[in-house]
Each structure stands twice: as structure tokens, then as C-alpha cells.
Amino acid sequence: MPGNWAGSSRRRRLPANWDQLRAAKHRQNPQHICHLCGKPGGDQLDHIVRGDDHRLANLDWAHTNVEPWCHRYKSSREGNDAKKRVSIKRPPEQHPGMGDLP
């Protein structure tokens, strides 16, 4: 299950103190218990609620590059949900040459 960061701006949007945030979360959860499945060994810090809220309360460990790949499934689900959102579009307009004839 390969990760796909191609084209993502996610890494650039991380705060300058990301390493300090990771270290602080490690001190809080040294076994890296995955917040998604409850098993130890989470290998990446995840935003619990998607977005750019980098407070420690919104960060916790998740399995990304090791089974059961919880973070990958979560990210995939979030991406698919975003694609399903309906965008508000203007209704199609009739071509000017297709107007009613007198």
C-alpha cells in the first residue's frame, strides 16, 4: 500500500517547531499507541481532526508504514470523502446560437 505525497503541500504546511511537537508527543505517549486502533507502534504523528490544527491535543501516533496501516486508510477515506463533496456549480447556460427563433 504505497503512500502518495506527490503534489501534496502537507509537509510544507507543517510548523517550524514540528520536531519539538513530535518530541513532546513522544514524551506523552512513549509506546506510540495508535489513536485509531489502540495498538502500540504508531510510526507517524497524525492530525486527529484533519486540517492544520497543530496543537498537541490534535496530534497523536498512527500506523503509517507498518501494519495495520491505520493512517493510510484514514487519509484515503478522507481524500475520497473530499472528492464526493458536491461543489456548487452554476447551471448550464443555453448556447447563444440556440435561442428561440421569432
BELFEN-V925441 format. One record per helix or strand. SS is the DSSP state (alpha for helix, beta for strand). FROM is the first residue (numbers start at 0). TO is the last residue. If there is no record, write none. Layout:
ss:from:to
SS:FROM:TO
SS:FROM:TO
//
This chain:
ss:from:to
alpha:10:12
alpha:17:27
beta:43:46
alpha:55:57
beta:58:61
alpha:69:83
alpha:95:97
//
